[in-house]
Amino acid sequence: MNAVARRRSSDSVFGKLAAFWDFVDNRGIIRRVILGVAIYMTWRVSVWSMGYAEQSAEDGVQIAAILVAVQAPVTLFAGMVFKAYIEGRAG
């Protein structure tokens, strides 16, 4: 048995890692975890934004500018992750 066949054997550590990775990859677990993280981040930023807007002593334009600076990257990230998730399920 050559080295490549030995590595791919289910008895070796590499074989078990390969089988585990195939299990994770075939079920899209990583994509789902990343989607969950993006949803959680969006929720946390929304909660923080509502609290900041209620308690800030600044005027409306300054509050809006701060909220846009915080929410825009998270919203774009969540949109990108959702798009990748949908495209990954289709293909």
C-alpha positions, 0 to 999 in steps of 0.5 A: 500500500503506497503512502497516498492510499494509506493516508486515504484509508479510513483507519488513519488520522488523515482518513478520519479527518477527511471523512469528517470534513466531507461530512461538514462540507456536504451538509453546509455546516460552515455556511450555516454557522457563518449565516448565524453569526451574520444574523447575530451580528445584525441583531446585536448592532440593531439593539446597540443602535436603538440604545445609543439613539435613545440615550445620546445627547447629540443632535439627530444628524450626528446620531444618524451619521454614527448609526450609519457608520456602524450599521452599514458594514454589518448590513453589507456583510449580512447581505453578502453572506446571505447571497453566498448562502443562497448561491451555495445551496443552488450550486 
